[in-house]
Amino acid sequence: MAAEEEQQLQTNGHAKPAEEPSNSTQSKELRGKKRKKFLAYAALFTLFQIAVILFSSLYIMKVRTPKFRMHSAKFDHLVTKNAENASFNITMNAELGVKNANFGPYNYRNSTIYFYYNSMSIGEALFSQGKAGFKSSKTFNVIVNLLSKDVLPKDSKLRNDLNSGTLILTSKSKLEGKVNLMFVIKKKKSTEMDCTISIGLTGKVVRDIKCS
């Protein structure tokens, strides 16, 4: 009789609550898995954000000093005198370049390039403001007259250099400007040029240009 009553209870659904603990456990396990997935995704997203910030601050937002160099030169006029009063008169057309490695344009102001022989000034040339674009280079030309009038007329070094057929000149200049990052951040940045120019007098050509 007791067995019949138990069977009747199961048939009427009164014994089903015994299964609920199993369903509740599964539900908790599912919620736990979802929570773990959410936390994992949140951690990955946070790490991604940190990586982006570090990359931006260390690479993209880092302001690098542009490089300013003389690339080449040719002569429209070159006359030398090897007599006791040695002298030279040179018209040089020099190509200069500004290399900008930043993630934003570099705007530089008007400036001057100076030329020297044996530390004595022999000429200078002005050039206008310009812009080297996003990770690119800007090239421009300047024409300058180089005269030995300020060099001592009886300078034996100049006479020896002219007799050797090689004239060594130096050029110096400084650019001042700003790097614009993300069209919002502006950082002041200056760059200097210091070049040594080796001129072959016989062929009237530039043999070598070294800049630092």
VODRENPA-756263 format. One record per residue: residue number from 1; residue in one letter; x, y, z of N, C-alpha, C, CB in turn. Coordinates in nm, 2 decimals. Each point is the difference from the previous one (the first is absolute). Last residue first. Glycine has a CB too. Example, Ala and Ser with C-alpha at 12.3 -4.5 7.8 and 13.67 -1.06 7.14 Angstrom:
<fipas>
- 2, S, 1.28, -0.22, 0.71, 0.09, 0.11, 0.00, -0.08, 0.11, 0.08, 0.12, -0.06, -0.22
- 1, A, -0.09, -0.51, 0.21, -0.09, 0.12, 0.00, 0.09, 0.12, 0.00, -0.19, -0.12, 0.12
</fipas>
This chain:
<fipas>
- 212, S, 7.71, 6.60, -3.92, -0.03, -0.06, 0.13, -0.11, 0.08, 0.07, 0.24, -0.08, 0.02
- 211, C, 0.00, -0.03, -0.55, -0.08, 0.08, 0.09, -0.02, -0.07, 0.14, -0.11, 0.11, -0.20
- 210, K, 0.42, -0.09, -0.31, -0.03, -0.07, 0.13, -0.07, 0.09, 0.10, 0.21, -0.15, -0.04
- 209, I, -0.07, 0.10, -0.52, -0.07, 0.08, 0.10, -0.02, -0.09, 0.12, -0.11, 0.15, -0.18
- 208, D, 0.44, -0.14, -0.31, -0.06, -0.06, 0.12, -0.07, 0.10, 0.09, 0.18, -0.18, -0.02
- 207, R, 0.00, 0.28, -0.42, 0.05, -0.13, 0.01, -0.07, -0.08, 0.11, 0.22, 0.07, -0.09
- 206, V, -0.35, 0.35, -0.25, 0.00, -0.03, 0.14, 0.04, -0.15, 0.01, -0.17, 0.17, 0.06
- 205, V, 0.33, 0.16, -0.47, -0.11, -0.09, 0.05, 0.02, -0.02, 0.15, -0.02, -0.11, -0.23
- 204, K, 0.31, 0.31, -0.15, -0.10, 0.09, 0.05, -0.13, -0.08, 0.04, 0.09, 0.18, -0.15
- 203, G, 0.36, -0.33, -0.01, -0.12, -0.04, -0.07, -0.12, 0.09, 0.04, 0.08, -0.23, -0.01
- 202, T, 0.34, 0.32, 0.20, 0.03, -0.02, -0.14, -0.13, -0.03, -0.08, 0.23, -0.09, 0.07
- 201, L, -0.24, 0.15, 0.41, 0.02, 0.13, -0.08, 0.02, -0.03, -0.14, 0.09, 0.11, 0.20
- 200, G, -0.35, -0.37, 0.20, 0.11, -0.03, -0.09, 0.01, 0.12, -0.10, -0.03, -0.25, 0.02
- 199, I, -0.17, 0.21, 0.51, -0.02, 0.05, -0.14, 0.13, -0.04, -0.08, -0.16, 0.19, 0.08
- 198, S, -0.13, -0.32, 0.40, 0.13, -0.02, -0.06, -0.02, 0.04, -0.15, 0.08, -0.18, 0.16
- 197, I, -0.34, 0.28, 0.34, -0.01, -0.01, -0.15, 0.13, -0.01, -0.06, -0.22, 0.12, 0.00
- 196, T, -0.07, -0.19, 0.50, 0.13, 0.03, -0.06, 0.00, -0.04, -0.15, 0.12, -0.05, 0.22
- 195, C, -0.51, 0.19, 0.19, 0.05, -0.08, -0.11, 0.14, 0.05, -0.05, -0.24, -0.04, -0.07
- 194, D, -0.20, 0.08, 0.45, 0.15, 0.03, 0.00, 0.06, -0.09, -0.11, 0.00, 0.07, 0.25
- 193, M, -0.52, 0.10, -0.03, 0.08, -0.06, -0.11, 0.14, 0.04, 0.01, -0.20, -0.01, -0.15
- 192, E, -0.27, -0.03, 0.50, 0.12, 0.07, -0.05, 0.07, -0.08, -0.11, 0.02, 0.11, 0.22
- 191, T, -0.54, -0.03, 0.05, 0.10, -0.10, -0.06, 0.11, 0.08, -0.06, -0.18, -0.17, -0.04
- 190, S, -0.29, 0.21, 0.40, 0.10, 0.06, -0.08, 0.10, -0.11, -0.05, -0.03, 0.22, 0.13
- 189, K, -0.51, -0.16, 0.09, 0.12, -0.09, -0.03, 0.09, 0.08, -0.09, -0.14, -0.21, 0.03
- 188, K, -0.36, 0.23, 0.28, 0.11, 0.07, -0.06, 0.12, -0.09, -0.02, -0.08, 0.21, 0.11
- 187, K, -0.45, -0.35, -0.10, 0.12, -0.01, 0.08, 0.11, 0.08, -0.08, -0.06, -0.23, 0.10
- 186, K, -0.51, 0.14, -0.07, 0.11, 0.07, -0.07, 0.12, 0.00, 0.09, -0.17, 0.14, -0.13
- 185, I, -0.35, -0.40, 0.07, 0.12, 0.02, 0.08, 0.11, 0.06, -0.09, -0.06, -0.20, 0.15
- 184, V, -0.35, 0.11, -0.37, -0.04, 0.07, 0.13, 0.13, 0.04, 0.08, -0.22, -0.13, 0.00
- 183, F, 0.18, -0.14, -0.42, -0.06, 0.13, -0.03, -0.04, 0.08, 0.13, -0.08, -0.10, -0.22
- 182, M, 0.34, -0.32, 0.20, -0.14, -0.02, 0.01, -0.08, 0.13, -0.02, 0.04, -0.19, 0.15
- 181, L, 0.44, 0.31, -0.09, -0.04, -0.14, 0.01, -0.15, 0.00, 0.02, 0.22, -0.06, 0.10
- 180, N, 0.20, 0.40, -0.28, -0.15, 0.00, 0.03, -0.04, -0.15, 0.00, -0.04, 0.23, -0.11
- 179, V, 0.52, 0.07, 0.17, -0.06, -0.12, -0.05, -0.14, -0.01, 0.05, 0.22, -0.12, 0.01
- 178, K, 0.13, 0.56, -0.10, -0.09, -0.07, 0.09, -0.05, -0.13, -0.07, -0.07, 0.21, 0.11
- 177, G, 0.54, 0.15, -0.14, -0.14, -0.02, -0.04, -0.08, -0.08, 0.10, 0.08, 0.01, -0.23
- 176, E, 0.45, 0.18, 0.04, -0.09, 0.00, 0.12, -0.14, -0.01, -0.05, 0.16, 0.14, 0.14
- 175, L, 0.38, -0.23, -0.33, -0.14, 0.01, -0.02, -0.08, 0.00, 0.13, 0.03, -0.11, -0.23
- 174, K, 0.51, 0.22, 0.04, -0.09, -0.05, 0.11, -0.14, 0.03, -0.04, 0.17, 0.03, 0.17
- 173, S, 0.38, -0.09, -0.39, -0.13, 0.07, 0.00, -0.09, -0.06, 0.12, 0.02, 0.04, -0.26
- 172, K, 0.51, -0.04, -0.04, -0.08, -0.02, 0.13, -0.13, 0.07, -0.01, 0.21, -0.03, 0.13
- 171, S, 0.27, -0.16, -0.43, -0.13, 0.07, 0.00, -0.08, -0.03, 0.13, -0.01, 0.00, -0.26
- 170, T, 0.55, -0.02, 0.01, -0.10, -0.05, 0.09, -0.12, 0.09, -0.01, 0.18, -0.09, 0.16
- 169, L, 0.27, -0.07, -0.50, -0.08, 0.10, 0.06, -0.09, -0.06, 0.11, 0.00, 0.14, -0.21
- 168, I, 0.47, -0.23, -0.11, -0.09, -0.06, 0.10, -0.07, 0.12, 0.07, 0.15, -0.20, 0.04
- 167, L, 0.13, 0.07, -0.53, -0.04, 0.11, 0.09, -0.10, -0.06, 0.10, 0.04, 0.18, -0.17
- 166, T, 0.36, -0.35, -0.21, -0.11, -0.03, 0.08, -0.03, 0.11, 0.10, 0.06, -0.24, -0.02
- 165, G, 0.31, 0.22, -0.30, -0.12, -0.03, -0.08, -0.12, -0.04, 0.08, 0.15, -0.07, -0.17
- 164, S, 0.32, 0.23, 0.29, -0.03, -0.15, 0.00, -0.12, -0.04, -0.08, 0.10, 0.00, 0.23
- 163, N, 0.03, 0.46, -0.19, 0.10, -0.07, -0.07, -0.02, -0.15, 0.00, 0.16, 0.18, 0.05
- 162, L, -0.43, 0.09, 0.22, -0.03, 0.03, -0.15, 0.10, -0.07, -0.09, -0.10, 0.22, 0.07
- 161, D, 0.17, -0.24, 0.40, -0.12, -0.08, -0.04, -0.04, 0.02, -0.15, -0.08, 0.03, 0.24
- 160, N, 0.44, 0.22, -0.06, 0.04, -0.15, -0.01, -0.12, -0.08, -0.04, 0.17, 0.03, 0.18
- 159, R, -0.24, 0.43, -0.10, 0.09, -0.02, -0.12, 0.03, -0.15, -0.01, 0.10, 0.24, 0.02
- 158, L, -0.33, -0.12, 0.36, -0.08, 0.02, -0.11, 0.08, -0.03, -0.13, -0.15, 0.16, 0.13
- 157, K, 0.39, -0.15, 0.27, -0.09, -0.12, -0.01, -0.09, 0.01, -0.12, 0.01, -0.02, 0.25
- 156, S, 0.27, 0.39, -0.14, 0.07, -0.11, -0.07, -0.08, -0.13, -0.01, 0.21, 0.09, 0.09
- 155, D, -0.34, 0.44, -0.08, -0.02, -0.12, 0.08, 0.06, -0.12, -0.07, -0.22, 0.10, 0.09
- 154, K, 0.19, 0.40, -0.20, 0.12, -0.08, -0.01, -0.01, -0.13, 0.09, 0.13, 0.21, -0.04
- 153, P, -0.50, 0.10, 0.01, 0.05, -0.01, -0.14, 0.12, -0.09, -0.01, -0.09, 0.22, -0.05
- 152, L, -0.29, -0.28, 0.43, 0.12, 0.08, -0.02, 0.06, -0.02, -0.14, 0.05, -0.02, 0.25
- 151, V, -0.57, -0.03, -0.17, 0.12, -0.08, 0.03, 0.12, 0.08, -0.03, -0.12, -0.21, -0.06
- 150, D, -0.32, 0.37, -0.03, 0.03, 0.01, 0.14, 0.12, -0.09, 0.04, -0.24, 0.06, 0.04
- 149, K, 0.07, -0.05, -0.49, 0.04, 0.13, 0.03, 0.04, 0.02, 0.15, -0.15, 0.08, -0.18
- 148, S, -0.01, -0.46, -0.13, 0.11, -0.01, 0.10, 0.05, 0.13, 0.04, 0.07, -0.21, -0.10
- 147, L, -0.57, 0.01, -0.07, 0.11, 0.09, -0.04, 0.11, -0.01, 0.11, -0.15, 0.15, -0.13
- 146, L, -0.35, -0.37, -0.08, 0.11, -0.03, 0.10, 0.13, 0.08, -0.04, -0.10, -0.23, 0.05
- 145, N, -0.48, 0.22, -0.13, 0.13, 0.04, -0.06, 0.11, -0.01, 0.11, -0.11, 0.16, -0.16
- 144, V, -0.39, -0.43, 0.07, 0.09, 0.08, 0.09, 0.13, 0.04, -0.07, -0.11, -0.11, 0.20
- 143, I, -0.43, -0.14, -0.23, 0.11, 0.05, -0.08, 0.08, 0.10, 0.08, -0.12, -0.04, -0.22
- 142, V, -0.24, -0.40, 0.32, 0.04, 0.14, 0.03, 0.12, 0.03, -0.09, -0.08, -0.01, 0.24
- 141, N, -0.37, -0.37, -0.20, 0.13, 0.05, -0.05, 0.03, 0.14, 0.05, -0.02, -0.15, -0.20
- 140, F, -0.29, -0.32, 0.37, -0.01, 0.14, -0.06, 0.15, 0.04, -0.03, -0.21, 0.06, 0.13
- 139, T, -0.15, -0.50, 0.08, 0.13, 0.05, -0.06, -0.02, 0.14, -0.06, 0.07, -0.24, -0.04
- 138, K, -0.31, -0.13, 0.42, -0.01, 0.12, -0.07, 0.13, 0.04, -0.06, -0.20, 0.07, 0.14
- 137, S, -0.05, -0.56, 0.06, 0.11, 0.10, -0.01, -0.03, 0.11, -0.09, 0.16, -0.19, 0.03
- 136, S, -0.45, -0.18, 0.32, 0.04, 0.03, -0.14, 0.12, 0.10, 0.01, -0.23, -0.05, -0.10
- 135, K, -0.13, -0.11, 0.44, 0.10, -0.10, -0.03, 0.05, 0.01, -0.15, -0.11, -0.15, 0.17
- 134, F, -0.23, 0.50, -0.10, -0.01, -0.12, 0.08, 0.10, -0.10, -0.05, -0.24, 0.05, 0.05
- 133, G, 0.37, 0.43, -0.23, -0.12, -0.07, 0.03, 0.02, -0.12, 0.09, -0.09, 0.08, -0.21
- 132, A, 0.35, 0.40, 0.16, 0.03, -0.14, -0.03, -0.12, -0.08, 0.05, 0.26, 0.03, 0.01
- 131, K, -0.21, 0.52, -0.14, -0.05, -0.11, 0.07, 0.04, -0.14, -0.05, -0.20, 0.15, 0.05
- 130, G, 0.36, 0.43, -0.03, -0.05, -0.11, -0.07, -0.06, -0.11, 0.09, 0.16, 0.05, -0.19
- 129, Q, 0.11, 0.49, 0.12, -0.07, -0.10, 0.08, -0.06, -0.11, -0.08, -0.05, 0.18, 0.17
- 128, S, 0.46, 0.09, -0.39, -0.13, 0.02, 0.06, -0.05, -0.11, 0.08, -0.05, 0.15, -0.19
- 127, F, 0.57, 0.03, 0.11, -0.10, -0.09, -0.07, -0.13, 0.01, 0.08, 0.18, -0.16, -0.09
- 126, L, 0.36, 0.42, 0.00, -0.13, -0.02, 0.07, -0.09, -0.10, -0.07, 0.02, 0.24, 0.08
- 125, A, 0.54, -0.19, -0.05, -0.12, 0.01, -0.09, -0.12, -0.02, 0.09, 0.13, -0.09, -0.20
- 124, E, 0.46, 0.21, 0.20, -0.13, -0.05, 0.06, -0.11, 0.02, -0.09, 0.09, 0.06, 0.23
- 123, G, 0.51, -0.04, -0.19, -0.13, 0.02, -0.06, -0.12, -0.05, 0.08, 0.12, -0.01, -0.22
- 122, I, 0.35, 0.00, 0.35, 0.02, 0.04, -0.14, -0.13, 0.02, -0.07, 0.21, -0.14, 0.00
- 121, S, 0.06, 0.10, 0.53, -0.12, 0.01, -0.08, 0.02, 0.05, -0.14, -0.12, 0.06, 0.21
- 120, M, 0.46, -0.35, 0.10, -0.03, 0.14, -0.03, -0.12, 0.00, -0.09, 0.24, 0.06, 0.02
- 119, S, -0.01, -0.46, 0.15, -0.08, 0.07, 0.11, -0.03, 0.14, -0.03, 0.11, -0.15, 0.15
- 118, N, 0.08, -0.14, -0.49, 0.10, 0.01, 0.11, -0.06, 0.09, 0.11, 0.19, -0.03, -0.16
- 117, Y, -0.51, 0.08, -0.18, 0.13, -0.07, -0.04, 0.10, 0.03, 0.11, -0.05, 0.03, -0.25
- 116, Y, -0.54, -0.04, 0.19, 0.13, 0.04, 0.06, 0.12, -0.07, -0.07, -0.11, 0.04, 0.22
- 115, F, -0.48, 0.10, -0.22, 0.12, -0.07, -0.06, 0.13, 0.06, 0.05, -0.14, -0.06, -0.20
- 114, Y, -0.44, 0.03, 0.34, 0.13, 0.08, 0.00, 0.11, -0.10, -0.06, -0.07, 0.14, 0.20
- 113, I, -0.51, -0.06, -0.20, 0.11, -0.10, -0.01, 0.13, 0.08, -0.01, -0.15, -0.18, -0.10
- 112, T, -0.37, 0.30, 0.31, 0.12, 0.03, -0.08, 0.10, -0.11, 0.00, -0.04, 0.25, 0.05
- 111, S, -0.55, -0.17, 0.02, 0.13, -0.02, 0.06, 0.11, 0.04, -0.10, -0.09, -0.19, 0.14
- 110, N, -0.49, 0.16, -0.01, 0.11, 0.05, -0.09, 0.13, -0.01, 0.07, -0.16, 0.17, -0.10
- 109, R, -0.19, -0.52, 0.29, -0.01, 0.15, -0.03, 0.12, 0.04, -0.10, -0.10, 0.04, 0.22
- 108, Y, -0.20, -0.53, -0.16, 0.12, 0.08, 0.05, 0.00, 0.14, -0.06, 0.13, -0.21, 0.01
- 107, N, -0.46, -0.26, 0.10, 0.00, 0.13, -0.06, 0.12, 0.08, 0.05, -0.25, 0.00, -0.02
- 106, Y, 0.08, -0.54, -0.03, 0.10, 0.09, 0.07, 0.00, 0.13, -0.08, 0.14, -0.19, 0.09
- 105, P, -0.53, -0.24, -0.03, 0.09, 0.09, -0.08, 0.09, 0.09, 0.09, -0.18, 0.00, -0.18
- 104, G, 0.01, -0.51, 0.32, -0.06, 0.14, -0.02, 0.10, 0.09, -0.07, -0.14, -0.04, 0.21
- 103, F, 0.26, -0.39, -0.01, -0.14, -0.02, -0.05, -0.08, 0.13, 0.00, 0.01, -0.24, 0.09
- 102, N, 0.55, 0.19, -0.15, -0.11, 0.01, 0.09, -0.13, -0.03, -0.06, 0.12, 0.17, 0.13
- 101, A, 0.35, -0.12, -0.31, -0.04, -0.13, 0.03, -0.12, -0.01, 0.10, 0.23, -0.07, -0.04
- 100, N, 0.03, 0.41, -0.35, -0.09, 0.00, 0.12, -0.05, -0.14, 0.03, -0.07, 0.24, -0.05
- 99, K, 0.48, 0.06, -0.23, -0.06, -0.13, 0.01, -0.08, 0.00, 0.13, 0.18, -0.12, -0.13
- 98, V, 0.04, 0.49, -0.23, -0.05, -0.01, 0.14, -0.08, -0.13, 0.00, -0.01, 0.25, 0.05
- 97, G, 0.41, -0.01, -0.40, -0.11, -0.09, 0.03, -0.03, 0.00, 0.15, 0.05, -0.13, -0.20
- 96, L, 0.23, 0.42, -0.25, -0.01, -0.04, 0.14, -0.13, -0.08, 0.02, 0.12, 0.21, 0.07
- 95, E, 0.25, -0.04, -0.48, -0.13, -0.06, 0.03, 0.00, -0.04, 0.15, -0.03, -0.08, -0.24
- 94, A, 0.31, 0.48, -0.06, 0.00, -0.12, 0.09, -0.14, -0.05, 0.02, 0.21, 0.09, 0.12
- 93, N, 0.13, 0.23, -0.44, -0.14, -0.04, 0.01, -0.01, -0.12, 0.08, -0.06, 0.11, -0.23
- 92, M, 0.45, 0.30, 0.17, -0.04, -0.13, 0.02, -0.15, -0.02, 0.01, 0.21, -0.03, 0.12
- 91, T, 0.23, 0.36, -0.29, -0.14, 0.00, 0.02, -0.05, -0.14, 0.00, -0.02, 0.22, -0.12
- 90, I, 0.52, 0.04, 0.22, -0.08, -0.12, -0.04, -0.15, 0.04, 0.02, 0.19, -0.16, 0.07
- 89, N, 0.36, 0.33, -0.06, -0.13, 0.06, -0.02, -0.09, -0.11, -0.05, 0.10, 0.24, -0.05
- 88, F, 0.43, -0.17, 0.31, -0.10, -0.07, -0.08, -0.13, 0.08, 0.00, 0.10, -0.22, 0.06
- 87, S, 0.49, 0.27, 0.03, -0.14, 0.03, 0.03, -0.10, -0.09, -0.08, 0.07, 0.24, 0.04
- 86, A, 0.50, -0.08, 0.10, -0.10, -0.10, -0.04, -0.14, 0.04, 0.04, 0.18, -0.18, 0.03
- 85, N, 0.30, 0.42, -0.10, -0.13, 0.04, 0.06, -0.11, -0.10, -0.04, 0.07, 0.25, 0.00
- 84, E, 0.34, -0.35, -0.18, 0.03, 0.03, 0.14, -0.12, 0.05, 0.08, 0.23, 0.06, -0.08
- 83, A, -0.38, -0.34, -0.33, 0.11, 0.09, 0.02, 0.03, 0.02, 0.14, -0.05, 0.11, -0.22
- 82, N, -0.31, -0.36, -0.01, 0.10, -0.07, 0.08, 0.13, 0.08, 0.02, -0.09, -0.21, -0.09
- 81, K, -0.48, 0.26, 0.00, 0.13, 0.06, -0.03, 0.11, -0.06, 0.09, -0.11, 0.22, -0.08
- 80, T, -0.43, -0.35, -0.12, 0.10, 0.01, 0.10, 0.12, 0.06, -0.05, -0.09, -0.20, 0.11
- 79, V, -0.48, 0.11, -0.21, 0.13, 0.06, -0.05, 0.09, 0.01, 0.12, -0.12, 0.13, -0.18
- 78, L, -0.40, -0.31, 0.01, 0.11, -0.04, 0.09, 0.13, 0.05, -0.06, -0.12, -0.21, 0.08
- 77, H, -0.47, 0.18, -0.13, 0.12, 0.09, -0.03, 0.11, -0.05, 0.10, -0.14, 0.20, -0.08
- 76, D, -0.27, -0.42, 0.07, -0.03, 0.08, -0.12, 0.12, 0.09, -0.04, -0.24, 0.00, 0.07
- 75, F, 0.20, -0.49, 0.21, 0.05, 0.13, -0.01, -0.04, 0.07, -0.13, 0.19, -0.07, 0.14
- 74, K, -0.39, -0.34, 0.23, 0.07, 0.03, -0.12, 0.03, 0.14, -0.01, -0.12, -0.19, -0.11
- 73, A, -0.05, -0.22, 0.49, 0.03, 0.14, -0.04, 0.06, 0.00, -0.13, 0.03, 0.07, 0.24
- 72, S, -0.33, -0.40, 0.17, 0.09, 0.02, -0.12, 0.03, 0.14, -0.02, -0.09, -0.21, -0.10
- 71, H, -0.13, 0.05, 0.50, 0.00, -0.12, -0.08, 0.10, 0.01, -0.11, -0.24, -0.04, 0.06
- 70, M, 0.17, 0.26, 0.46, 0.03, 0.04, -0.14, 0.02, -0.13, -0.08, 0.10, 0.22, 0.07
- 69, R, -0.41, -0.18, 0.40, 0.12, -0.04, -0.07, 0.02, 0.07, -0.13, -0.01, -0.22, 0.11
- 68, F, -0.30, 0.12, 0.38, 0.03, 0.11, -0.10, 0.13, -0.02, -0.06, -0.15, 0.16, 0.13
- 67, K, -0.25, -0.44, 0.18, 0.13, 0.00, -0.05, 0.01, 0.11, -0.11, 0.04, -0.25, 0.06
- 66, P, -0.39, 0.20, 0.39, 0.02, -0.02, -0.14, 0.15, 0.02, -0.04, -0.23, 0.09, -0.04
- 65, T, 0.03, -0.28, 0.52, 0.07, 0.12, -0.06, 0.02, -0.02, -0.15, 0.12, 0.05, 0.21
- 64, R, -0.53, -0.27, 0.09, 0.14, -0.02, -0.05, 0.05, 0.12, -0.06, -0.05, -0.24, -0.04
- 63, V, -0.37, 0.08, 0.39, 0.05, 0.11, -0.09, 0.15, -0.02, -0.03, -0.17, 0.16, 0.09
- 62, K, -0.27, -0.50, 0.07, 0.14, 0.04, 0.03, 0.05, 0.10, -0.11, 0.05, -0.22, 0.11
- 61, M, -0.48, -0.01, -0.11, 0.00, 0.13, 0.06, 0.14, 0.05, 0.04, -0.22, -0.05, 0.09
- 60, I, 0.16, -0.39, -0.30, -0.08, 0.10, -0.08, 0.02, 0.14, 0.06, -0.17, -0.17, -0.07
- 59, Y, 0.39, -0.18, 0.31, 0.04, 0.00, -0.14, -0.07, 0.12, -0.08, 0.03, -0.25, 0.01
- 58, L, -0.09, 0.16, 0.47, 0.14, -0.03, -0.02, 0.05, 0.01, -0.15, -0.02, -0.15, 0.19
- 57, S, -0.44, 0.23, -0.03, 0.09, 0.09, 0.07, 0.15, -0.02, -0.03, -0.17, 0.00, 0.18
- 56, S, -0.17, -0.27, -0.39, -0.02, 0.14, -0.04, 0.10, 0.09, 0.08, -0.24, -0.05, -0.04
- 55, F, 0.23, -0.41, 0.15, 0.05, 0.02, -0.14, -0.01, 0.14, -0.04, -0.07, -0.23, -0.06
- 54, L, -0.11, 0.12, 0.48, 0.14, -0.01, 0.00, 0.06, 0.02, -0.14, -0.01, -0.16, 0.19
- 53, I, -0.46, 0.14, -0.16, 0.06, 0.12, 0.07, 0.15, 0.00, 0.00, -0.21, 0.01, 0.14
- 52, V, -0.01, -0.39, -0.30, -0.02, 0.11, -0.10, 0.06, 0.13, 0.06, -0.21, -0.11, -0.09
- 51, A, 0.21, -0.27, 0.36, 0.09, -0.02, -0.11, -0.01, 0.12, -0.09, -0.01, -0.25, 0.02
- 50, I, -0.30, 0.22, 0.32, 0.13, 0.04, 0.06, 0.11, -0.01, -0.11, -0.07, -0.09, 0.22
- 49, Q, -0.37, -0.05, -0.33, 0.01, 0.14, 0.02, 0.13, 0.05, 0.05, -0.24, -0.01, 0.05
- 48, F, 0.17, -0.45, -0.09, 0.01, 0.06, -0.13, 0.01, 0.15, 0.01, -0.13, -0.19, -0.10
- 47, L, 0.06, -0.06, 0.49, 0.14, -0.02, -0.05, 0.01, 0.07, -0.13, 0.02, -0.21, 0.12
- 46, T, -0.45, 0.20, 0.05, 0.09, 0.09, 0.08, 0.14, -0.01, -0.05, -0.15, -0.02, 0.20
- 45, F, -0.16, -0.27, -0.39, -0.02, 0.13, -0.04, 0.09, 0.10, 0.07, -0.24, -0.06, -0.06
- 44, L, 0.25, -0.38, 0.20, 0.06, 0.01, -0.13, -0.02, 0.14, -0.06, -0.04, -0.24, -0.04
- 43, A, -0.17, 0.13, 0.45, 0.14, 0.01, 0.02, 0.08, 0.02, -0.14, -0.03, -0.15, 0.21
- 42, A, -0.44, 0.09, -0.22, 0.03, 0.13, 0.06, 0.15, 0.01, 0.02, -0.22, 0.00, 0.12
- 41, Y, 0.06, -0.41, -0.27, -0.01, 0.10, -0.10, 0.04, 0.14, 0.05, -0.18, -0.14, -0.11
- 40, A, 0.16, -0.21, 0.42, 0.11, -0.02, -0.09, 0.00, 0.10, -0.11, 0.00, -0.25, 0.05
- 39, L, -0.35, 0.25, 0.26, 0.12, 0.04, 0.06, 0.12, -0.01, -0.09, -0.10, -0.06, 0.22
- 38, F, -0.31, -0.12, -0.37, -0.01, 0.15, 0.01, 0.13, 0.06, 0.06, -0.25, -0.02, 0.02
- 37, K, 0.21, -0.45, -0.02, 0.02, 0.05, -0.14, 0.00, 0.15, 0.00, -0.11, -0.21, -0.09
- 36, K, 0.00, 0.00, 0.49, 0.14, -0.02, -0.03, 0.04, 0.06, -0.14, 0.00, -0.20, 0.15
- 35, R, -0.45, 0.19, -0.01, 0.07, 0.10, 0.07, 0.15, -0.01, -0.03, -0.17, -0.01, 0.18
- 34, K, -0.11, -0.31, -0.36, -0.02, 0.13, -0.07, 0.08, 0.11, 0.07, -0.23, -0.08, -0.07
- 33, K, 0.23, -0.35, 0.26, 0.08, 0.00, -0.12, -0.02, 0.14, -0.07, -0.03, -0.25, -0.02
- 32, G, -0.22, 0.18, 0.41, 0.14, 0.01, 0.03, 0.09, 0.00, -0.12, -0.05, -0.12, 0.21
- 31, R, -0.42, 0.05, -0.26, 0.03, 0.14, 0.04, 0.15, 0.02, 0.04, -0.24, 0.01, 0.08
- 30, L, 0.10, -0.45, -0.18, -0.01, 0.09, -0.12, 0.03, 0.14, 0.03, -0.17, -0.16, -0.09
- 29, E, 0.15, -0.14, 0.45, 0.12, -0.03, -0.08, 0.00, 0.09, -0.13, 0.01, -0.23, 0.09
- 28, K, -0.39, 0.24, 0.19, 0.11, 0.07, 0.06, 0.13, -0.02, -0.08, -0.11, -0.03, 0.22
- 27, S, -0.27, -0.20, -0.36, -0.02, 0.14, -0.02, 0.12, 0.08, 0.06, -0.25, -0.04, -0.01
- 26, Q, 0.23, -0.42, 0.08, 0.04, 0.02, -0.13, -0.01, 0.15, -0.03, -0.08, -0.23, -0.07
- 25, T, -0.07, 0.09, 0.48, 0.14, -0.02, -0.01, 0.05, 0.04, -0.14, 0.00, -0.18, 0.18
- 24, S, -0.46, 0.16, -0.10, 0.06, 0.11, 0.06, 0.15, 0.00, 0.00, -0.20, 0.01, 0.15
- 23, N, -0.04, -0.39, -0.30, -0.02, 0.12, -0.09, 0.06, 0.12, 0.05, -0.21, -0.10, -0.08
- 22, S, 0.21, -0.27, 0.36, 0.09, -0.03, -0.11, -0.01, 0.12, -0.10, -0.02, -0.25, 0.03
- 21, P, -0.27, 0.25, 0.34, 0.14, 0.03, 0.04, 0.10, -0.03, -0.11, -0.06, -0.06, 0.23
- 20, E, -0.41, -0.05, -0.30, 0.04, 0.14, 0.00, 0.14, 0.03, 0.04, -0.24, 0.05, 0.05
- 19, E, -0.02, -0.48, -0.05, 0.10, 0.03, -0.11, 0.05, 0.14, 0.00, -0.12, -0.17, -0.13
- 18, A, -0.21, 0.01, 0.44, 0.12, -0.07, 0.03, 0.11, 0.03, -0.11, -0.13, -0.18, 0.13
- 17, P, -0.33, 0.32, -0.16, 0.09, 0.09, 0.06, 0.13, -0.06, 0.04, -0.19, 0.12, 0.09
- 16, K, -0.18, -0.37, -0.28, 0.10, 0.06, -0.09, 0.09, 0.10, 0.07, -0.17, -0.02, -0.18
- 15, A, -0.23, -0.26, 0.34, 0.14, -0.04, 0.04, 0.11, 0.07, -0.09, -0.10, -0.22, 0.06
- 14, H, -0.38, 0.28, -0.11, 0.04, 0.05, 0.13, 0.14, -0.04, 0.04, -0.24, 0.00, 0.07
- 13, G, -0.04, -0.11, -0.47, 0.10, 0.11, -0.01, 0.05, 0.05, 0.13, -0.10, 0.06, -0.21
- 12, N, -0.22, -0.44, 0.08, -0.07, 0.14, 0.01, 0.10, 0.11, 0.00, -0.18, -0.11, 0.12
- 11, T, 0.33, -0.34, -0.13, -0.08, 0.02, -0.12, -0.06, 0.14, 0.00, -0.05, -0.25, -0.01
- 10, Q, 0.29, 0.10, 0.39, 0.09, 0.03, -0.11, -0.07, 0.03, -0.13, 0.17, -0.15, 0.11
- 9, L, -0.42, 0.02, 0.27, 0.06, 0.13, 0.02, 0.09, 0.04, -0.12, -0.02, -0.03, 0.25
- 8, Q, -0.16, -0.40, -0.24, -0.11, 0.10, -0.04, 0.06, 0.14, 0.02, -0.18, -0.16, 0.07
- 7, Q, 0.45, -0.20, 0.06, -0.01, 0.00, -0.14, -0.10, 0.11, -0.05, 0.05, -0.24, -0.01
- 6, E, -0.01, 0.16, 0.47, 0.12, 0.06, -0.05, 0.00, 0.02, -0.15, 0.12, -0.10, 0.19
- 5, E, -0.48, -0.15, 0.02, -0.01, 0.15, 0.03, 0.12, 0.07, -0.06, -0.13, -0.05, 0.21
- 4, E, 0.14, -0.42, -0.24, -0.10, 0.06, -0.09, -0.01, 0.15, 0.02, -0.13, -0.22, -0.01
- 3, A, 0.40, -0.02, 0.30, 0.06, 0.01, -0.13, -0.09, 0.06, -0.10, 0.14, -0.20, 0.05
- 2, A, -0.31, 0.10, 0.38, 0.09, 0.11, 0.00, 0.07, 0.03, -0.13, 0.04, -0.04, 0.24
- 1, M, -0.31, -0.34, -0.19, -0.08, 0.12, 0.00, 0.09, 0.13, 0.00, -0.18, -0.13, 0.12
</fipas>
